[in-house]
Amino acid sequence: MQAPHPPMPNATWPPLRWDIFCRVVDNLGDVGVCWRLAADLADRGHRVRLVIDDATALRWMAPQGHAGVQVLPWPQDKVDCSAWASQVDVAIEAFACDPPARYAQALAPRTAPGVGTAPPALWINLEYLSAEPYVERSHGLPSRPLGGALKWFYFPGFNTRTGGLIRAQDLLENQQAFDRDSWLLQQHLSLQPGERLVSLFCYHTTTLPDLLQTLAGTPCLVLLAGPQAQSLLAAGTPPLPSGMRVQAMPWLSQPGFDRMLWACDVNVVRGEDSLVRALWAGKPFIWQAYPQHDGAHHAKVQALLTQMQADADLRALWAAWNGMAVPAQPARLPAWAAWTAQTLRWRDSLLTQPSLCDQLQAFVHTRLQAGASTDD
C-alpha cells in the first residue's frame, strides 16, 4: 500500500478530531514540529489535542496558543486515558514516541476489522524528515504488531513520493507583507554599509571557528539564536574574525523566528523544523544535521545536498560544518548570485507541491473511506 496521490490544490475536507502525541527528547525540534502541525490542522478547521510531556517551550514558541488546539499534559501511568481514544478520528504519534499504553490499548479495537461499534480511527506514526531513499519506500506503509493496532507510517519529504513539508496556508501572503526595515528597527538592529545579516542557530560543535571565518569573508552581523550559539561565542571564545559582529537574540516565537530568517541574507539552521523554515525563507542557508556519534547524520546531509542539486562549493561547506571533512583551509561560500538563484529555484519547486497538511488530509480521508483497518 502506497500513500494516495496528493490532493488537488482546491480540495476541502470535513473537519476531524485529532490527537497528536509528543515527547520532548532534547533540543526543540520535536515540540516545534508538533506545534506547527497542530496549528496548521486547526487553521483548516480541525479540532486538535496536543498531548505533550513538557510544554515549557510553548510559553515562548507559541505564547498566544491557538483557539483550535488544546494542550494536554502527558498522562501519568496511573491515569486512565482510554476514553480519549473513543473521541478522535486520527491519532498521531510524533517520531515513534508511543502513546500511553491505555490509550493504545483502547485504540486497537477501533483499527481492527469488524471489532467494536465505534467508527474506525486512524493511527499514524509521523516520522522524521529526511531526503534519504528509504523515505520514498516506506512512506504510507502499514504495520500491525501482533495483537496491536494498525499503524500507518507517514514520512515528510521533499518530493511528491513523500508526505511533503509543513507549510502554513498564509506563508506567501505573510512573506509578501514583511517589511525588513521595520523588523530591524523593532529588534534594535542597524546594519553597517555592505554588511550581511546572518542568523546562527546550531548545535554544539567544534567546527564553529571555521564557519565564522568563512562567513566573515564579507562583513556581517550574526544573530545568535538559541543557547548553543550564544554559549559557543561567550567571552570571546572563539575570537571573532575581523569584520564580524554578533548580537544575541531573545527566544523568539515561531512567527518571530520565521521573520528573522526572512530578514537575513544567510541562515545557518539546524535539525528539522528550522531547516524547513529556511527553505521557505528562500535565502541561502547552511544546514547542520543533528550530530550522531556513529556519523549516521552524514548520510542525511549528503542526501539533502543531492536532492538540492547542490554545487561543489556548497557540498564542501556543509561537509566541513557537519564534521564530515577536515579541510586544509576553511571552506568558501558558494558564488553569491548562483547560490541565491539555486536556493530560490528549489524553494519554488517545493512550493508547487502540496504541503504536508494537504497530503495528510488526503491520506487520512482515503484510509477512513476505505476502512482504516484494511492494509492491502
Buried (B, 14 or more C-beta within 10 A) or exposed (E): EEBBEBBEEEEEBEEBBBBBBBBBEEBBBBBBBBBBBBBBBBBBEBBBBBBBBBBEBBEEBBEEEBEBBBBBEBBEEEEEBBEBBBEBBBBBBBBEBEBBEBBBBBBBBBBBEEEBEEEBBBBBBBBBBBBBEEBBEBBBBBBBEEEBBBBBBBBBBBEBBBBBBBBBEEBEEEBEEEEEEEBBEEBEBEBEEEBBBBBBBBBEBEBBBBBBBBBBBBBBBBBBBBEBBBEBBEEEEEEBBEBBBBEBBEBBBBEBBBBBBBBBBBBBBBBBBBBBBBBBBBBBBBBBBBBEEEEEBBBBBBBBBEBBEBBEBBBBBBBBBBBBBEBEEBBEBBEEEEBBEBBEEBBEEBBEBBBBBBBBBBBBBBBBEBEBBEBE
